[in-house]
Amino acid sequence: MKRTVTVTGTGEVRVKPDIIRITFALTAKNMHYTDMMQQADAQLTALRQALQDGSVLPEQLKTSDYNVRTEYEHLPDENGNYRQVFSGYVCRHVLLLEMPLDMGKLAEILRAAENSLTEPELNIAFTVQNRNAAQAEALKSAAAQARCNAEALAEAAGIRLGQLISVSNRSSNPDMISPTNYAMPRAKMSLADCGSVAAITPEDIRTEETAEMVWEILEDAPA
C-alpha cells in the first residue's frame, strides 16, 4: 500500500463588484385558478411595461423561478379539532435583472418598479461579471501554497515526494456575491430613498479557494 501525505493550501482574491443583480418576486393569490393566473399575467405585464419605461429591455428581464401551488389553512372545527381548509391558488414569479454597476440607474429602476403598482418583493445583490477569472486566480494561489506546504513538510519529515495522486478544491464564495446586500419587502421608493440608493458603495467581493493535494511518499530521504 502506497504511503501518502495530504496537504492543503488557501488562496484569497478580492475584487470590486461591477454588476448589480436585482430580483423582483411577484405573488398572485386567488380562490379560483383562472382568476389567479389572470392576476399573475397582469402583474407581469405591468412590471415589464414599467421597467421598459425605465429603459430596461424586455430581453434583459429573465425568469429565475416560477411556482404555482395550492395553499391551505389549519382551522379548528366546533369540537376544537384542526383540519385543512383550502385558502387559494398561489403563483410566485421571480424575475432577474443583471446590469452594470450604476447606482443612479438602479434608483431609476426601483422608481419604475414602484410605478408599476405591482409591489414586487425586491432583493439587490452586487457581483462581478468575470467570476471565473477571479476564482481561477484564487485557485492558482491555493495550489501554489499547497505545493509549497508539501515540499516544506517533506523536507522537515525527511521524506521524498513522488507523484501527485489527487487534487481537489472547494470555494468559500462560488457565486461571487458582495457582503453588501440591499433588501426591500416591497417596492416602496421615495425620492429620498432613491438618493440613499445612489449613495451606496458596495463592499469588495472576497472569494477563497482551498486546494487539497495528495502526494505519494517514495522513501525516506538519504541522510
C-alpha positions as CSV (number, residue, x, y, z in Angstrom):
1,M,0.0,0.0,0.0
2,K,1.4,3.4,-1.0
3,R,2.2,5.8,1.7
4,T,0.8,9.3,1.1
5,V,0.8,12.7,2.5
6,T,-2.1,15.2,2.2
7,V,-1.6,18.9,2.3
8,T,-3.9,21.9,1.8
9,G,-3.4,25.5,0.7
10,T,-5.6,28.5,0.5
11,G,-5.8,31.5,-1.9
12,E,-7.9,34.6,-1.5
13,V,-8.8,37.2,-4.0
14,R,-10.7,40.5,-3.5
15,V,-12.4,42.2,-6.5
16,K,-14.7,45.2,-6.8
17,P,-18.2,44.4,-7.9
18,D,-19.2,45.6,-11.3
19,I,-22.6,44.0,-11.8
20,I,-26.0,44.7,-10.0
21,R,-28.3,41.7,-9.7
22,I,-31.9,42.6,-9.0
23,T,-34.7,40.1,-8.3
24,F,-38.4,41.0,-8.5
25,A,-40.8,38.5,-6.9
26,L,-44.4,38.8,-7.9
27,T,-47.1,36.9,-6.0
28,A,-50.7,36.4,-7.0
29,K,-53.4,34.6,-5.0
30,N,-57.0,33.8,-5.6
31,M,-59.5,31.2,-4.7
32,H,-60.1,30.4,-8.4
33,Y,-57.2,29.2,-10.6
34,T,-58.2,31.1,-13.7
35,D,-58.5,34.3,-11.9
36,M,-55.2,33.8,-10.1
37,M,-53.4,33.2,-13.4
38,Q,-55.0,36.3,-14.9
39,Q,-53.8,38.3,-11.9
40,A,-50.3,36.9,-12.3
41,D,-50.2,37.7,-16.0
42,A,-51.5,41.3,-15.3
43,Q,-48.7,41.8,-12.7
44,L,-46.1,40.6,-15.1
45,T,-47.3,42.8,-17.9
46,A,-47.4,45.9,-15.7
47,L,-44.0,45.3,-14.3
48,R,-42.4,44.7,-17.7
49,Q,-44.0,47.8,-19.1
50,A,-42.9,50.0,-16.1
51,L,-39.3,48.7,-16.3
52,Q,-39.3,49.2,-20.1
53,D,-40.3,52.8,-19.4
54,G,-37.2,52.8,-17.2
55,S,-35.0,51.8,-20.1
56,V,-35.0,48.1,-19.3
57,L,-35.3,46.0,-22.5
58,P,-37.7,43.0,-22.3
59,E,-35.0,40.5,-23.0
60,Q,-33.0,41.7,-20.0
61,L,-35.6,40.5,-17.6
62,K,-35.3,36.8,-17.1
63,T,-37.4,34.3,-15.1
64,S,-35.3,32.7,-12.4
65,D,-38.2,30.9,-10.6
66,Y,-41.8,30.1,-11.4
67,N,-44.0,28.3,-9.0
68,V,-47.8,27.6,-8.8
69,R,-49.1,25.9,-5.7
70,T,-52.2,25.5,-3.5
71,E,-52.4,26.8,0.0
72,Y,-54.3,25.5,3.0
73,E,-55.0,26.8,6.5
74,H,-55.4,24.7,9.6
75,L,-58.6,25.8,11.2
76,P,-60.5,24.4,14.2
77,D,-64.0,22.9,13.9
78,E,-66.7,23.1,16.5
79,N,-65.0,20.3,18.5
80,G,-61.6,22.0,18.6
81,N,-60.1,19.6,16.1
82,Y,-58.0,21.2,13.4
83,R,-58.5,20.4,9.7
84,Q,-57.0,21.6,6.4
85,V,-59.1,24.2,4.6
86,F,-58.2,25.3,1.1
87,S,-57.3,29.0,1.1
88,G,-56.4,29.6,-2.6
89,Y,-54.1,29.1,-5.5
90,V,-50.8,31.0,-5.4
91,C,-48.4,31.9,-8.2
92,R,-44.9,33.2,-7.4
93,H,-42.9,34.5,-10.3
94,V,-39.3,35.6,-9.6
95,L,-37.6,37.7,-12.3
96,L,-33.9,38.5,-12.5
97,L,-32.2,41.6,-14.0
98,E,-28.5,41.9,-14.2
99,M,-26.9,45.3,-15.2
100,P,-23.6,47.1,-15.0
101,L,-22.9,48.8,-11.7
102,D,-24.7,52.2,-11.8
103,M,-26.4,53.2,-8.6
104,G,-28.2,56.1,-10.3
105,K,-29.6,53.7,-12.8
106,L,-30.6,51.4,-10.0
107,A,-32.6,54.1,-8.3
108,E,-34.4,54.8,-11.6
109,I,-35.3,51.1,-12.0
110,L,-36.6,50.9,-8.4
111,R,-38.8,54.0,-9.0
112,A,-40.1,52.3,-12.2
113,A,-40.9,49.2,-10.2
114,E,-42.9,51.3,-7.7
115,N,-44.8,53.0,-10.6
116,S,-45.9,49.5,-11.8
117,L,-48.1,49.3,-8.7
118,T,-47.4,45.5,-8.5
119,E,-45.4,45.9,-5.3
120,P,-42.8,43.2,-6.0
121,E,-40.6,41.8,-3.3
122,L,-37.1,43.1,-4.1
123,N,-33.6,41.8,-3.4
124,I,-30.5,43.5,-4.7
125,A,-27.0,41.9,-4.7
126,F,-23.7,43.0,-6.2
127,T,-21.4,40.6,-8.1
128,V,-18.7,40.6,-10.7
129,Q,-19.0,39.8,-14.4
130,N,-15.8,37.8,-14.9
131,R,-16.3,35.4,-12.0
132,N,-14.2,32.6,-13.5
133,A,-11.1,34.8,-13.7
134,A,-11.3,35.8,-10.0
135,Q,-11.9,32.2,-8.9
136,A,-9.1,30.9,-11.1
137,E,-6.6,33.4,-9.6
138,A,-7.6,32.3,-6.1
139,L,-7.3,28.6,-7.1
140,K,-3.8,29.1,-8.6
141,S,-2.7,30.8,-5.4
142,A,-4.2,27.9,-3.3
143,A,-2.5,25.2,-5.4
144,A,0.9,27.0,-5.2
145,Q,0.6,27.2,-1.4
146,A,-0.3,23.6,-1.2
147,R,2.7,22.5,-3.2
148,C,4.9,24.7,-1.1
149,N,3.5,23.2,2.1
150,A,4.1,19.7,0.7
151,E,7.7,20.4,-0.1
152,A,8.3,22.0,3.3
153,L,6.7,19.1,5.1
154,A,8.7,16.6,3.1
155,E,11.9,18.3,3.9
156,A,11.1,18.6,7.6
157,A,10.0,14.9,7.8
158,G,13.0,13.6,5.8
159,I,10.9,12.1,3.0
160,R,10.7,12.4,-0.8
161,L,7.6,13.3,-2.7
162,G,6.6,11.1,-5.6
163,Q,3.7,11.6,-8.0
164,L,0.8,13.8,-7.3
165,I,-2.1,11.4,-6.7
166,S,-5.1,13.6,-6.5
167,V,-6.2,17.2,-6.3
168,S,-9.5,18.7,-5.0
169,N,-10.8,22.1,-4.2
170,R,-13.6,23.9,-2.5
171,S,-14.8,27.6,-2.7
172,S,-16.0,29.9,0.0
173,N,-18.0,32.2,-2.2
174,P,-18.7,30.4,-5.5
175,D,-21.4,32.9,-6.6
176,M,-19.1,35.8,-6.1
177,I,-21.5,38.0,-4.1
178,S,-20.6,41.1,-2.2
179,P,-21.3,41.2,1.5
180,T,-23.3,44.3,0.8
181,N,-27.0,43.3,0.5
182,Y,-29.9,45.7,-0.1
183,A,-33.3,44.1,0.5
184,M,-36.8,45.6,0.5
185,P,-40.0,43.7,1.4
186,R,-42.0,45.6,-1.3
187,A,-41.2,48.2,-3.9
188,K,-41.9,51.4,-2.0
189,M,-39.4,54.0,-3.2
190,S,-39.5,57.8,-2.5
191,L,-37.1,60.4,-3.9
192,A,-35.3,60.3,-0.6
193,D,-34.9,56.6,-0.8
194,C,-33.5,56.8,-4.4
195,G,-30.9,59.3,-3.2
196,S,-29.9,56.9,-0.5
197,V,-29.5,54.1,-3.0
198,A,-27.3,56.2,-5.3
199,A,-25.0,56.8,-2.3
200,I,-24.3,53.1,-1.6
201,T,-20.8,51.9,-2.3
202,P,-20.8,48.0,-2.4
203,E,-18.1,46.2,-0.4
204,D,-15.4,44.3,-2.3
205,I,-16.1,40.7,-3.1
206,R,-13.9,38.2,-1.3
207,T,-13.5,34.7,-2.5
208,E,-11.3,32.0,-1.1
209,E,-10.3,28.7,-2.7
210,T,-8.9,25.8,-0.8
211,A,-6.8,23.2,-2.7
212,E,-6.1,19.7,-1.2
213,M,-3.3,17.6,-2.7
214,V,-2.4,14.1,-2.0
215,W,1.2,13.1,-2.8
216,E,2.9,9.7,-2.9
217,I,5.8,9.2,-0.5
218,L,8.6,7.4,-2.3
219,E,11.1,6.6,0.5
220,D,13.0,8.2,3.3
221,A,15.3,10.8,2.1
222,P,19.0,9.9,2.2
223,A,20.8,11.3,5.2
